[in-house]
């Protein structure tokens, strides 16, 4: 997986490179330029995950990372009973 970013935002994206085109998982087109770190050009490839950048939410979802996280959270909830609803106290 390759990363794409520029200095216009503090988000980086994950990129699937095919032949001569590159697109982020979330559907943005990426210039086929590889820089060591994000610069102010159009969204382009960076050779390493840019530090202090946050993964774009859409790319994050599309990696399935969130699905895995939800599964783990639900398993943990079952283990400690966190998801058992408690009755609401009656007011008045
Ligand atoms: Zn993205």
PDB file of the backbone (N, CA, C, O) and the ligand in Angstrom, with CONECT records:
HET     ZN  A 101       1
ATOM      1  N   UNK A   1       0.851  -1.199   0.000  1.00  0.00           N
ATOM      2  CA  UNK A   1       0.000   0.000   0.000  1.00  0.00           C
ATOM      3  C   UNK A   1       0.886   1.248   0.000  1.00  0.00           C
ATOM      4  O   UNK A   1       1.930   1.281   0.651  1.00  0.00           O
ATOM      5  N   UNK A   2       0.458   2.262  -0.732  1.00  0.00           N
ATOM      6  CA  UNK A   2       1.214   3.504  -0.846  1.00  0.00           C
ATOM      7  C   UNK A   2       0.388   4.623  -0.199  1.00  0.00           C
ATOM      8  O   UNK A   2      -0.833   4.519  -0.083  1.00  0.00           O
ATOM      9  N   UNK A   3       1.054   5.658   0.205  1.00  0.00           N
ATOM     10  CA  UNK A   3       0.377   6.777   0.848  1.00  0.00           C
ATOM     11  C   UNK A   3       0.322   7.965  -0.091  1.00  0.00           C
ATOM     12  O   UNK A   3       1.197   8.138  -0.940  1.00  0.00           O
ATOM     13  N   UNK A   4      -0.710   8.785   0.062  1.00  0.00           N
ATOM     14  CA  UNK A   4      -0.805  10.023  -0.704  1.00  0.00           C
ATOM     15  C   UNK A   4      -1.186  11.147   0.243  1.00  0.00           C
ATOM     16  O   UNK A   4      -1.996  10.958   1.150  1.00  0.00           O
ATOM     17  N   UNK A   5      -0.600  12.313   0.029  1.00  0.00           N
ATOM     18  CA  UNK A   5      -0.909  13.467   0.871  1.00  0.00           C
ATOM     19  C   UNK A   5      -0.394  14.721   0.195  1.00  0.00           C
ATOM     20  O   UNK A   5       0.375  14.655  -0.763  1.00  0.00           O
ATOM     21  N   UNK A   6      -0.818  15.844   0.694  1.00  0.00           N
ATOM     22  CA  UNK A   6      -0.169  17.112   0.385  1.00  0.00           C
ATOM     23  C   UNK A   6      -0.380  18.035   1.570  1.00  0.00           C
ATOM     24  O   UNK A   6      -1.027  17.662   2.549  1.00  0.00           O
ATOM     25  N   UNK A   7       0.154  19.215   1.484  1.00  0.00           N
ATOM     26  CA  UNK A   7       0.099  20.102   2.653  1.00  0.00           C
ATOM     27  C   UNK A   7      -1.225  20.853   2.756  1.00  0.00           C
ATOM     28  O   UNK A   7      -1.398  21.669   3.661  1.00  0.00           O
ATOM     29  N   UNK A   8      -2.163  20.591   1.842  1.00  0.00           N
ATOM     30  CA  UNK A   8      -3.452  21.279   1.887  1.00  0.00           C
ATOM     31  C   UNK A   8      -4.323  20.787   3.031  1.00  0.00           C
ATOM     32  O   UNK A   8      -5.210  21.503   3.495  1.00  0.00           O
ATOM     33  N   UNK A   9      -4.072  19.571   3.483  1.00  0.00           N
ATOM     34  CA  UNK A   9      -4.830  19.082   4.619  1.00  0.00           C
ATOM     35  C   UNK A   9      -3.917  18.204   5.460  1.00  0.00           C
ATOM     36  O   UNK A   9      -2.840  17.810   5.012  1.00  0.00           O
ATOM     37  N   UNK A  10      -4.340  17.904   6.657  1.00  0.00           N
ATOM     38  CA  UNK A  10      -3.543  17.085   7.544  1.00  0.00           C
ATOM     39  C   UNK A  10      -3.955  15.627   7.479  1.00  0.00           C
ATOM     40  O   UNK A  10      -3.719  14.859   8.412  1.00  0.00           O
ATOM     41  N   UNK A  11      -4.567  15.257   6.380  1.00  0.00           N
ATOM     42  CA  UNK A  11      -4.969  13.869   6.202  1.00  0.00           C
ATOM     43  C   UNK A  11      -4.112  13.223   5.124  1.00  0.00           C
ATOM     44  O   UNK A  11      -3.738  13.866   4.144  1.00  0.00           O
ATOM     45  N   UNK A  12      -3.812  11.974   5.311  1.00  0.00           N
ATOM     46  CA  UNK A  12      -3.190  11.230   4.228  1.00  0.00           C
ATOM     47  C   UNK A  12      -4.132  10.119   3.805  1.00  0.00           C
ATOM     48  O   UNK A  12      -5.021   9.723   4.559  1.00  0.00           O
ATOM     49  N   UNK A  13      -3.935   9.626   2.615  1.00  0.00           N
ATOM     50  CA  UNK A  13      -4.818   8.611   2.043  1.00  0.00           C
ATOM     51  C   UNK A  13      -4.016   7.365   1.692  1.00  0.00           C
ATOM     52  O   UNK A  13      -2.794   7.405   1.553  1.00  0.00           O
ATOM     53  N   UNK A  14      -4.723   6.285   1.558  1.00  0.00           N
ATOM     54  CA  UNK A  14      -4.103   5.055   1.082  1.00  0.00           C
ATOM     55  C   UNK A  14      -4.383   4.925  -0.408  1.00  0.00           C
ATOM     56  O   UNK A  14      -5.475   5.253  -0.872  1.00  0.00           O
ATOM     57  N   UNK A  15      -3.403   4.452  -1.148  1.00  0.00           N
ATOM     58  CA  UNK A  15      -3.491   4.460  -2.606  1.00  0.00           C
ATOM     59  C   UNK A  15      -3.269   3.070  -3.165  1.00  0.00           C
ATOM     60  O   UNK A  15      -2.395   2.324  -2.724  1.00  0.00           O
ATOM     61  N   UNK A  16      -4.081   2.753  -4.141  1.00  0.00           N
ATOM     62  CA  UNK A  16      -3.835   1.553  -4.921  1.00  0.00           C
ATOM     63  C   UNK A  16      -3.288   1.997  -6.263  1.00  0.00           C
ATOM     64  O   UNK A  16      -3.959   2.725  -6.994  1.00  0.00           O
ATOM     65  N   UNK A  17      -2.109   1.580  -6.591  1.00  0.00           N
ATOM     66  CA  UNK A  17      -1.490   1.999  -7.846  1.00  0.00           C
ATOM     67  C   UNK A  17      -1.697   0.906  -8.884  1.00  0.00           C
ATOM     68  O   UNK A  17      -1.376  -0.263  -8.669  1.00  0.00           O
ATOM     69  N   UNK A  18      -2.240   1.325 -10.003  1.00  0.00           N
ATOM     70  CA  UNK A  18      -2.424   0.381 -11.106  1.00  0.00           C
ATOM     71  C   UNK A  18      -1.764   0.969 -12.339  1.00  0.00           C
ATOM     72  O   UNK A  18      -2.031   2.115 -12.701  1.00  0.00           O
ATOM     73  N   UNK A  19      -0.921   0.211 -12.972  1.00  0.00           N
ATOM     74  CA  UNK A  19      -0.275   0.636 -14.207  1.00  0.00           C
ATOM     75  C   UNK A  19       0.161   2.101 -14.134  1.00  0.00           C
ATOM     76  O   UNK A  19       1.162   2.415 -13.490  1.00  0.00           O
ATOM     77  N   UNK A  20      -0.573   2.991 -14.781  1.00  0.00           N
ATOM     78  CA  UNK A  20      -0.140   4.386 -14.818  1.00  0.00           C
ATOM     79  C   UNK A  20      -1.077   5.331 -14.106  1.00  0.00           C
ATOM     80  O   UNK A  20      -0.911   6.548 -14.199  1.00  0.00           O
ATOM     81  N   UNK A  21      -2.043   4.810 -13.407  1.00  0.00           N
ATOM     82  CA  UNK A  21      -2.940   5.696 -12.686  1.00  0.00           C
ATOM     83  C   UNK A  21      -2.890   5.346 -11.214  1.00  0.00           C
ATOM     84  O   UNK A  21      -2.558   4.224 -10.833  1.00  0.00           O
ATOM     85  N   UNK A  22      -3.220   6.308 -10.411  1.00  0.00           N
ATOM     86  CA  UNK A  22      -3.283   6.068  -8.975  1.00  0.00           C
ATOM     87  C   UNK A  22      -4.537   6.727  -8.447  1.00  0.00           C
ATOM     88  O   UNK A  22      -4.867   7.852  -8.820  1.00  0.00           O
ATOM     89  N   UNK A  23      -5.226   6.026  -7.585  1.00  0.00           N
ATOM     90  CA  UNK A  23      -6.410   6.569  -6.931  1.00  0.00           C
ATOM     91  C   UNK A  23      -6.379   6.183  -5.470  1.00  0.00           C
ATOM     92  O   UNK A  23      -5.934   5.094  -5.105  1.00  0.00           O
ATOM     93  N   UNK A  24      -6.862   7.097  -4.636  1.00  0.00           N
ATOM     94  CA  UNK A  24      -6.970   6.750  -3.232  1.00  0.00           C
ATOM     95  C   UNK A  24      -8.114   5.765  -3.058  1.00  0.00           C
ATOM     96  O   UNK A  24      -8.986   5.665  -3.921  1.00  0.00           O
ATOM     97  N   UNK A  25      -8.117   5.045  -1.959  1.00  0.00           N
ATOM     98  CA  UNK A  25      -9.218   4.121  -1.691  1.00  0.00           C
ATOM     99  C   UNK A  25     -10.542   4.865  -1.667  1.00  0.00           C
ATOM    100  O   UNK A  25     -11.579   4.306  -2.023  1.00  0.00           O
ATOM    101  N   UNK A  26     -10.510   6.140  -1.245  1.00  0.00           N
ATOM    102  CA  UNK A  26     -11.749   6.911  -1.159  1.00  0.00           C
ATOM    103  C   UNK A  26     -12.086   7.583  -2.478  1.00  0.00           C
ATOM    104  O   UNK A  26     -13.063   8.329  -2.545  1.00  0.00           O
ATOM    105  N   UNK A  27     -11.307   7.344  -3.536  1.00  0.00           N
ATOM    106  CA  UNK A  27     -11.713   7.756  -4.870  1.00  0.00           C
ATOM    107  C   UNK A  27     -11.078   9.020  -5.420  1.00  0.00           C
ATOM    108  O   UNK A  27     -11.452   9.460  -6.507  1.00  0.00           O
ATOM    109  N   UNK A  28     -10.137   9.616  -4.714  1.00  0.00           N
ATOM    110  CA  UNK A  28      -9.478  10.812  -5.235  1.00  0.00           C
ATOM    111  C   UNK A  28      -8.379  10.411  -6.208  1.00  0.00           C
ATOM    112  O   UNK A  28      -7.717   9.390  -6.024  1.00  0.00           O
ATOM    113  N   UNK A  29      -8.189  11.221  -7.247  1.00  0.00           N
ATOM    114  CA  UNK A  29      -7.079  10.899  -8.133  1.00  0.00           C
ATOM    115  C   UNK A  29      -5.795  11.503  -7.587  1.00  0.00           C
ATOM    116  O   UNK A  29      -5.789  12.568  -6.970  1.00  0.00           O
ATOM    117  N   UNK A  30      -4.727  10.795  -7.833  1.00  0.00           N
ATOM    118  CA  UNK A  30      -3.441  11.139  -7.242  1.00  0.00           C
ATOM    119  C   UNK A  30      -2.430  11.327  -8.354  1.00  0.00           C
ATOM    120  O   UNK A  30      -2.359  10.516  -9.277  1.00  0.00           O
ATOM    121  N   UNK A  31      -1.650  12.392  -8.273  1.00  0.00           N
ATOM    122  CA  UNK A  31      -0.588  12.607  -9.253  1.00  0.00           C
ATOM    123  C   UNK A  31       0.482  11.535  -9.074  1.00  0.00           C
ATOM    124  O   UNK A  31       0.817  11.160  -7.950  1.00  0.00           O
ATOM    125  N   UNK A  32       1.008  11.051 -10.178  1.00  0.00           N
ATOM    126  CA  UNK A  32       2.018   9.991 -10.100  1.00  0.00           C
ATOM    127  C   UNK A  32       3.396  10.593  -9.844  1.00  0.00           C
ATOM    128  O   UNK A  32       4.335  10.390 -10.614  1.00  0.00           O
ATOM    129  N   UNK A  33       3.493  11.320  -8.773  1.00  0.00           N
ATOM    130  CA  UNK A  33       4.758  11.916  -8.353  1.00  0.00           C
ATOM    131  C   UNK A  33       5.039  11.347  -6.972  1.00  0.00           C
ATOM    132  O   UNK A  33       4.147  11.316  -6.124  1.00  0.00           O
ATOM    133  N   UNK A  34       6.239  10.905  -6.738  1.00  0.00           N
ATOM    134  CA  UNK A  34       6.580  10.416  -5.404  1.00  0.00           C
ATOM    135  C   UNK A  34       7.529  11.411  -4.745  1.00  0.00           C
ATOM    136  O   UNK A  34       8.605  11.717  -5.258  1.00  0.00           O
ATOM    137  N   UNK A  35       7.092  11.899  -3.595  1.00  0.00           N
ATOM    138  CA  UNK A  35       7.915  12.826  -2.825  1.00  0.00           C
ATOM    139  C   UNK A  35       8.261  12.152  -1.502  1.00  0.00           C
ATOM    140  O   UNK A  35       7.512  11.302  -1.021  1.00  0.00           O
ATOM    141  N   UNK A  36       9.390  12.529  -0.916  1.00  0.00           N
ATOM    142  CA  UNK A  36       9.721  11.946   0.394  1.00  0.00           C
ATOM    143  C   UNK A  36       8.740  12.374   1.474  1.00  0.00           C
ATOM    144  O   UNK A  36       8.512  11.639   2.435  1.00  0.00           O
ATOM    145  N   UNK A  37       8.161  13.554   1.322  1.00  0.00           N
ATOM    146  CA  UNK A  37       7.169  14.022   2.275  1.00  0.00           C
ATOM    147  C   UNK A  37       6.175  14.928   1.557  1.00  0.00           C
ATOM    148  O   UNK A  37       6.465  15.424   0.468  1.00  0.00           O
ATOM    149  N   UNK A  38       4.982  15.152   2.170  1.00  0.00           N
ATOM    150  CA  UNK A  38       3.956  15.938   1.491  1.00  0.00           C
ATOM    151  C   UNK A  38       4.436  17.344   1.145  1.00  0.00           C
ATOM    152  O   UNK A  38       5.063  18.006   1.972  1.00  0.00           O
ATOM    153  N   UNK A  39       4.147  17.801  -0.066  1.00  0.00           N
ATOM    154  CA  UNK A  39       4.440  19.181  -0.441  1.00  0.00           C
ATOM    155  C   UNK A  39       3.129  19.832  -0.873  1.00  0.00           C
ATOM    156  O   UNK A  39       2.067  19.219  -0.769  1.00  0.00           O
ATOM    157  N   UNK A  40       3.201  21.071  -1.356  1.00  0.00           N
ATOM    158  CA  UNK A  40       1.971  21.820  -1.620  1.00  0.00           C
ATOM    159  C   UNK A  40       1.369  21.523  -2.987  1.00  0.00           C
ATOM    160  O   UNK A  40       0.367  22.138  -3.353  1.00  0.00           O
ATOM    161  N   UNK A  41       1.935  20.619  -3.739  1.00  0.00           N
ATOM    162  CA  UNK A  41       1.399  20.270  -5.054  1.00  0.00           C
ATOM    163  C   UNK A  41       0.053  19.559  -4.912  1.00  0.00           C
ATOM    164  O   UNK A  41      -0.453  19.380  -3.804  1.00  0.00           O
ATOM    165  N   UNK A  42      -0.512  19.161  -6.035  1.00  0.00           N
ATOM    166  CA  UNK A  42      -1.731  18.361  -6.000  1.00  0.00           C
ATOM    167  C   UNK A  42      -1.453  17.073  -5.220  1.00  0.00           C
ATOM    168  O   UNK A  42      -0.304  16.685  -5.006  1.00  0.00           O
ATOM    169  N   UNK A  43      -2.527  16.437  -4.812  1.00  0.00           N
ATOM    170  CA  UNK A  43      -2.393  15.192  -4.053  1.00  0.00           C
ATOM    171  C   UNK A  43      -1.438  14.247  -4.782  1.00  0.00           C
ATOM    172  O   UNK A  43      -1.648  13.920  -5.950  1.00  0.00           O
ATOM    173  N   UNK A  44      -0.402  13.816  -4.095  1.00  0.00           N
ATOM    174  CA  UNK A  44       0.635  13.011  -4.734  1.00  0.00           C
ATOM    175  C   UNK A  44       1.088  11.900  -3.808  1.00  0.00           C
ATOM    176  O   UNK A  44       0.741  11.874  -2.627  1.00  0.00           O
ATOM    177  N   UNK A  45       1.852  11.000  -4.349  1.00  0.00           N
ATOM    178  CA  UNK A  45       2.342   9.883  -3.563  1.00  0.00           C
ATOM    179  C   UNK A  45       3.474  10.332  -2.655  1.00  0.00           C
ATOM    180  O   UNK A  45       4.293  11.170  -3.031  1.00  0.00           O
ATOM    181  N   UNK A  46       3.510   9.775  -1.477  1.00  0.00           N
ATOM    182  CA  UNK A  46       4.646   9.988  -0.591  1.00  0.00           C
ATOM    183  C   UNK A  46       5.226   8.622  -0.252  1.00  0.00           C
ATOM    184  O   UNK A  46       4.495   7.646  -0.086  1.00  0.00           O
ATOM    185  N   UNK A  47       6.538   8.568  -0.152  1.00  0.00           N
ATOM    186  CA  UNK A  47       7.195   7.270  -0.009  1.00  0.00           C
ATOM    187  C   UNK A  47       7.008   6.667   1.378  1.00  0.00           C
ATOM    188  O   UNK A  47       7.133   5.454   1.550  1.00  0.00           O
ATOM    189  N   UNK A  48       6.713   7.499   2.358  1.00  0.00           N
ATOM    190  CA  UNK A  48       6.498   6.985   3.706  1.00  0.00           C
ATOM    191  C   UNK A  48       5.250   7.590   4.304  1.00  0.00           C
ATOM    192  O   UNK A  48       4.801   8.659   3.889  1.00  0.00           O
ATOM    193  N   UNK A  49       4.696   6.903   5.278  1.00  0.00           N
ATOM    194  CA  UNK A  49       3.526   7.436   5.978  1.00  0.00           C
ATOM    195  C   UNK A  49       3.916   8.763   6.614  1.00  0.00           C
ATOM    196  O   UNK A  49       4.818   8.797   7.451  1.00  0.00           O
ATOM    197  N   UNK A  50       3.255   9.861   6.235  1.00  0.00           N
ATOM    198  CA  UNK A  50       3.668  11.164   6.749  1.00  0.00           C
ATOM    199  C   UNK A  50       3.399  11.293   8.240  1.00  0.00           C
ATOM    200  O   UNK A  50       2.265  11.095   8.678  1.00  0.00           O
ATOM    201  N   UNK A  51       4.410  11.620   9.025  1.00  0.00           N
ATOM    202  CA  UNK A  51       4.196  11.779  10.460  1.00  0.00           C
ATOM    203  C   UNK A  51       3.299  12.974  10.722  1.00  0.00           C
ATOM    204  O   UNK A  51       3.317  13.944   9.964  1.00  0.00           O
ATOM    205  N   UNK A  52       2.524  12.910  11.778  1.00  0.00           N
ATOM    206  CA  UNK A  52       1.610  13.981  12.166  1.00  0.00           C
ATOM    207  C   UNK A  52       0.430  14.128  11.223  1.00  0.00           C
ATOM    208  O   UNK A  52      -0.362  15.061  11.355  1.00  0.00           O
ATOM    209  N   UNK A  53       0.309  13.212  10.273  1.00  0.00           N
ATOM    210  CA  UNK A  53      -0.878  13.220   9.427  1.00  0.00           C
ATOM    211  C   UNK A  53      -1.818  12.129   9.919  1.00  0.00           C
ATOM    212  O   UNK A  53      -1.397  11.111  10.469  1.00  0.00           O
ATOM    213  N   UNK A  54      -3.110  12.378   9.699  1.00  0.00           N
ATOM    214  CA  UNK A  54      -4.128  11.431  10.136  1.00  0.00           C
ATOM    215  C   UNK A  54      -4.686  10.734   8.912  1.00  0.00           C
ATOM    216  O   UNK A  54      -4.896  11.357   7.871  1.00  0.00           O
ATOM    217  N   UNK A  55      -4.924   9.444   9.039  1.00  0.00           N
ATOM    218  CA  UNK A  55      -5.503   8.706   7.914  1.00  0.00           C
ATOM    219  C   UNK A  55      -6.914   9.212   7.651  1.00  0.00           C
ATOM    220  O   UNK A  55      -7.721   9.349   8.571  1.00  0.00           O
ATOM    221  N   UNK A  56      -7.201   9.489   6.377  1.00  0.00           N
ATOM    222  CA  UNK A  56      -8.535   9.923   5.950  1.00  0.00           C
ATOM    223  C   UNK A  56      -9.589   8.911   6.408  1.00  0.00           C
ATOM    224  O   UNK A  56      -9.394   7.702   6.285  1.00  0.00           O
ATOM    225  N   UNK A  57     -10.695   9.415   6.933  1.00  0.00           N
ATOM    226  CA  UNK A  57     -11.744   8.549   7.478  1.00  0.00           C
ATOM    227  C   UNK A  57     -12.275   7.544   6.467  1.00  0.00           C
ATOM    228  O   UNK A  57     -12.535   6.389   6.804  1.00  0.00           O
ATOM    229  N   UNK A  58     -12.433   7.989   5.234  1.00  0.00           N
ATOM    230  CA  UNK A  58     -13.002   7.117   4.205  1.00  0.00           C
ATOM    231  C   UNK A  58     -12.034   5.982   3.879  1.00  0.00           C
ATOM    232  O   UNK A  58     -12.432   4.822   3.764  1.00  0.00           O
ATOM    233  N   UNK A  59     -10.761   6.333   3.734  1.00  0.00           N
ATOM    234  CA  UNK A  59      -9.758   5.302   3.478  1.00  0.00           C
ATOM    235  C   UNK A  59      -9.699   4.338   4.654  1.00  0.00           C
ATOM    236  O   UNK A  59      -9.587   3.125   4.479  1.00  0.00           O
ATOM    237  N   UNK A  60      -9.776   4.895   5.840  1.00  0.00           N
ATOM    238  CA  UNK A  60      -9.707   4.091   7.052  1.00  0.00           C
ATOM    239  C   UNK A  60     -10.822   3.052   7.063  1.00  0.00           C
ATOM    240  O   UNK A  60     -10.594   1.875   7.342  1.00  0.00           O
ATOM    241  N   UNK A  61     -12.035   3.515   6.754  1.00  0.00           N
ATOM    242  CA  UNK A  61     -13.173   2.588   6.726  1.00  0.00           C
ATOM    243  C   UNK A  61     -12.972   1.506   5.691  1.00  0.00           C
ATOM    244  O   UNK A  61     -13.257   0.332   5.928  1.00  0.00           O
ATOM    245  N   UNK A  62     -12.467   1.927   4.522  1.00  0.00           N
ATOM    246  CA  UNK A  62     -12.369   0.997   3.407  1.00  0.00           C
ATOM    247  C   UNK A  62     -11.270  -0.040   3.601  1.00  0.00           C
ATOM    248  O   UNK A  62     -11.246  -1.045   2.890  1.00  0.00           O
ATOM    249  N   UNK A  63     -10.379   0.178   4.529  1.00  0.00           N
ATOM    250  CA  UNK A  63      -9.375  -0.839   4.809  1.00  0.00           C
ATOM    251  C   UNK A  63      -9.953  -1.962   5.639  1.00  0.00           C
ATOM    252  O   UNK A  63      -9.341  -3.022   5.773  1.00  0.00           O
ATOM    253  N   UNK A  64     -11.141  -1.732   6.202  1.00  0.00           N
ATOM    254  CA  UNK A  64     -11.714  -2.750   7.078  1.00  0.00           C
ATOM    255  C   UNK A  64     -11.180  -2.643   8.489  1.00  0.00           C
ATOM    256  O   UNK A  64     -11.536  -3.440   9.357  1.00  0.00           O
ATOM    257  N   UNK A  65     -10.323  -1.655   8.722  1.00  0.00           N
ATOM    258  CA  UNK A  65      -9.754  -1.486  10.058  1.00  0.00           C
ATOM    259  C   UNK A  65     -10.863  -1.211  11.063  1.00  0.00           C
ATOM    260  O   UNK A  65     -10.834  -1.696  12.195  1.00  0.00           O
ATOM    261  N   UNK A  66     -11.843  -0.422  10.627  1.00  0.00           N
ATOM    262  CA  UNK A  66     -12.919  -0.078  11.545  1.00  0.00           C
ATOM    263  C   UNK A  66     -13.766  -1.302  11.862  1.00  0.00           C
ATOM    264  O   UNK A  66     -14.168  -1.501  13.009  1.00  0.00           O
ATOM    265  N   UNK A  67     -14.033  -2.112  10.866  1.00  0.00           N
ATOM    266  CA  UNK A  67     -14.812  -3.328  11.082  1.00  0.00           C
ATOM    267  C   UNK A  67     -14.124  -4.216  12.115  1.00  0.00           C
ATOM    268  O   UNK A  67     -14.771  -4.771  13.002  1.00  0.00           O
ATOM    269  N   UNK A  68     -12.813  -4.341  11.989  1.00  0.00           N
ATOM    270  CA  UNK A  68     -12.053  -5.166  12.930  1.00  0.00           C
ATOM    271  C   UNK A  68     -12.153  -4.587  14.339  1.00  0.00           C
ATOM    272  O   UNK A  68     -12.272  -5.310  15.329  1.00  0.00           O
ATOM    273  N   UNK A  69     -12.099  -3.252  14.393  1.00  0.00           N
ATOM    274  CA  UNK A  69     -12.139  -2.580  15.686  1.00  0.00           C
ATOM    275  C   UNK A  69     -13.498  -2.784  16.360  1.00  0.00           C
ATOM    276  O   UNK A  69     -13.576  -3.056  17.558  1.00  0.00           O
ATOM    277  N   UNK A  70     -14.557  -2.649  15.573  1.00  0.00           N
ATOM    278  CA  UNK A  70     -15.903  -2.824  16.102  1.00  0.00           C
ATOM    279  C   UNK A  70     -16.086  -4.241  16.634  1.00  0.00           C
ATOM    280  O   UNK A  70     -16.676  -4.450  17.694  1.00  0.00           O
ATOM    281  N   UNK A  71     -15.574  -5.205  15.884  1.00  0.00           N
ATOM    282  CA  UNK A  71     -15.657  -6.605  16.286  1.00  0.00           C
ATOM    283  C   UNK A  71     -14.946  -6.811  17.627  1.00  0.00           C
ATOM    284  O   UNK A  71     -15.468  -7.465  18.529  1.00  0.00           O
ATOM    285  N   UNK A  72     -13.746  -6.240  17.735  1.00  0.00           N
ATOM    286  CA  UNK A  72     -12.961  -6.374  18.963  1.00  0.00           C
ATOM    287  C   UNK A  72     -13.691  -5.728  20.135  1.00  0.00           C
ATOM    288  O   UNK A  72     -13.725  -6.276  21.238  1.00  0.00           O
ATOM    289  N   UNK A  73     -14.276  -4.555  19.884  1.00  0.00           N
ATOM    290  CA  UNK A  73     -14.980  -3.839  20.948  1.00  0.00           C
ATOM    291  C   UNK A  73     -16.189  -4.651  21.408  1.00  0.00           C
ATOM    292  O   UNK A  73     -16.482  -4.734  22.601  1.00  0.00           O
ATOM    293  N   UNK A  74     -16.881  -5.245  20.444  1.00  0.00           N
ATOM    294  CA  UNK A  74     -18.070  -6.021  20.780  1.00  0.00           C
ATOM    295  C   UNK A  74     -17.685  -7.274  21.571  1.00  0.00           C
ATOM    296  O   UNK A  74     -18.395  -7.666  22.497  1.00  0.00           O
ATOM    297  N   UNK A  75     -16.573  -7.896  21.212  1.00  0.00           N
ATOM    298  CA  UNK A  75     -16.100  -9.063  21.950  1.00  0.00           C
ATOM    299  C   UNK A  75     -15.737  -8.673  23.382  1.00  0.00           C
ATOM    300  O   UNK A  75     -16.045  -9.394  24.332  1.00  0.00           O
ATOM    301  N   UNK A  76     -15.080  -7.524  23.520  1.00  0.00           N
ATOM    302  CA  UNK A  76     -14.692  -7.040  24.846  1.00  0.00           C
ATOM    303  C   UNK A  76     -15.937  -6.726  25.670  1.00  0.00           C
ATOM    304  O   UNK A  76     -15.983  -6.992  26.871  1.00  0.00           O
ATOM    305  N   UNK A  77     -16.952  -6.152  25.005  1.00  0.00           N
ATOM    306  CA  UNK A  77     -18.194  -5.812  25.692  1.00  0.00           C
ATOM    307  C   UNK A  77     -18.885  -7.040  26.235  1.00  0.00           C
ATOM    308  O   UNK A  77     -19.407  -7.029  27.350  1.00  0.00           O
ATOM    309  N   UNK A  78     -18.889  -8.099  25.447  1.00  0.00           N
ATOM    310  CA  UNK A  78     -19.503  -9.343  25.903  1.00  0.00           C
ATOM    311  C   UNK A  78     -18.774  -9.902  27.112  1.00  0.00           C
ATOM    312  O   UNK A  78     -19.384 -10.430  28.042  1.00  0.00           O
ATOM    313  N   UNK A  79     -17.433  -9.773  27.077  1.00  0.00           N
ATOM    314  CA  UNK A  79     -16.620 -10.321  28.152  1.00  0.00           C
ATOM    315  C   UNK A  79     -16.898  -9.622  29.475  1.00  0.00           C
ATOM    316  O   UNK A  79     -16.950 -10.267  30.522  1.00  0.00           O
ATOM    317  N   UNK A  80     -17.079  -8.282  29.430  1.00  0.00           N
ATOM    318  CA  UNK A  80     -17.232  -7.566  30.696  1.00  0.00           C
ATOM    319  C   UNK A  80     -18.674  -7.121  30.932  1.00  0.00           C
ATOM    320  O   UNK A  80     -18.957  -6.457  31.928  1.00  0.00           O
ATOM    321  N   UNK A  81     -19.582  -7.476  30.036  1.00  0.00           N
ATOM    322  CA  UNK A  81     -20.980  -7.130  30.248  1.00  0.00           C
ATOM    323  C   UNK A  81     -21.317  -5.672  30.023  1.00  0.00           C
ATOM    324  O   UNK A  81     -22.349  -5.189  30.489  1.00  0.00           O
ATOM    325  N   UNK A  82     -20.450  -4.967  29.310  1.00  0.00           N
ATOM    326  CA  UNK A  82     -20.639  -3.520  29.146  1.00  0.00           C
ATOM    327  C   UNK A  82     -21.884  -3.174  28.349  1.00  0.00           C
ATOM    328  O   UNK A  82     -22.411  -2.071  28.487  1.00  0.00           O
ATOM    329  N   UNK A  83     -22.368  -4.094  27.516  1.00  0.00           N
ATOM    330  CA  UNK A  83     -23.483  -3.758  26.655  1.00  0.00           C
ATOM    331  C   UNK A  83     -24.834  -4.220  27.207  1.00  0.00           C
ATOM    332  O   UNK A  83     -25.849  -4.112  26.517  1.00  0.00           O
ATOM    333  N   UNK A  84     -24.860  -4.720  28.410  1.00  0.00           N
ATOM    334  CA  UNK A  84     -26.138  -5.094  29.016  1.00  0.00           C
ATOM    335  C   UNK A  84     -26.864  -3.820  29.432  1.00  0.00           C
ATOM    336  O   UNK A  84     -26.358  -3.067  30.263  1.00  0.00           O
ATOM    337  N   UNK A  85     -28.046  -3.568  28.865  1.00  0.00           N
ATOM    338  CA  UNK A  85     -28.722  -2.318  29.183  1.00  0.00           C
ATOM    339  C   UNK A  85     -29.249  -2.347  30.622  1.00  0.00           C
ATOM    340  O   UNK A  85     -29.788  -3.356  31.077  1.00  0.00           O
ATOM    341  N   UNK A  86     -29.088  -1.251  31.309  1.00  0.00           N
ATOM    342  CA  UNK A  86     -29.617  -1.177  32.667  1.00  0.00           C
ATOM    343  C   UNK A  86     -30.933  -0.391  32.634  1.00  0.00           C
ATOM    344  O   UNK A  86     -31.071   0.532  31.831  1.00  0.00           O
ATOM    345  N   UNK A  87     -31.887  -0.732  33.476  1.00  0.00           N
ATOM    346  CA  UNK A  87     -33.166  -0.021  33.454  1.00  0.00           C
ATOM    347  C   UNK A  87     -32.980   1.454  33.839  1.00  0.00           C
ATOM    348  O   UNK A  87     -32.187   1.795  34.717  1.00  0.00           O
ATOM    349  N   UNK A  88     -33.742   2.314  33.149  1.00  0.00           N
ATOM    350  CA  UNK A  88     -33.639   3.748  33.442  1.00  0.00           C
ATOM    351  C   UNK A  88     -34.317   4.054  34.763  1.00  0.00           C
ATOM    352  O   UNK A  88     -35.372   3.489  35.053  1.00  0.00           O
ATOM    353  N   UNK A  89     -33.753   4.914  35.554  1.00  0.00           N
ATOM    354  CA  UNK A  89     -34.424   5.295  36.805  1.00  0.00           C
ATOM    355  C   UNK A  89     -35.682   6.103  36.504  1.00  0.00           C
ATOM    356  O   UNK A  89     -35.685   6.926  35.589  1.00  0.00           O
ATOM    357  N   UNK A  90     -36.710   5.884  37.240  1.00  0.00           N
ATOM    358  CA  UNK A  90     -37.946   6.638  37.020  1.00  0.00           C
ATOM    359  C   UNK A  90     -37.832   8.023  37.645  1.00  0.00           C
ATOM    360  O   UNK A  90     -37.440   8.185  38.800  1.00  0.00           O
ATOM    361  N   UNK A  91     -38.188   9.003  36.841  1.00  0.00           N
ATOM    362  CA  UNK A  91     -38.087  10.383  37.336  1.00  0.00           C
ATOM    363  C   UNK A  91     -39.419  10.864  37.879  1.00  0.00           C
ATOM    364  O   UNK A  91     -40.474  10.432  37.415  1.00  0.00           O
ATOM    365  N   UNK A  92     -39.377  11.739  38.842  1.00  0.00           N
ATOM    366  CA  UNK A  92     -40.584  12.363  39.356  1.00  0.00           C
ATOM    367  C   UNK A  92     -41.127  11.545  40.480  1.00  0.00           C
ATOM    368  O   UNK A  92     -42.153  11.899  41.061  1.00  0.00           O
TER     369      UNK A  92
HETATM  370 ZN    ZN A 101      -8.941   8.964   1.605  1.00  0.00          ZN
END
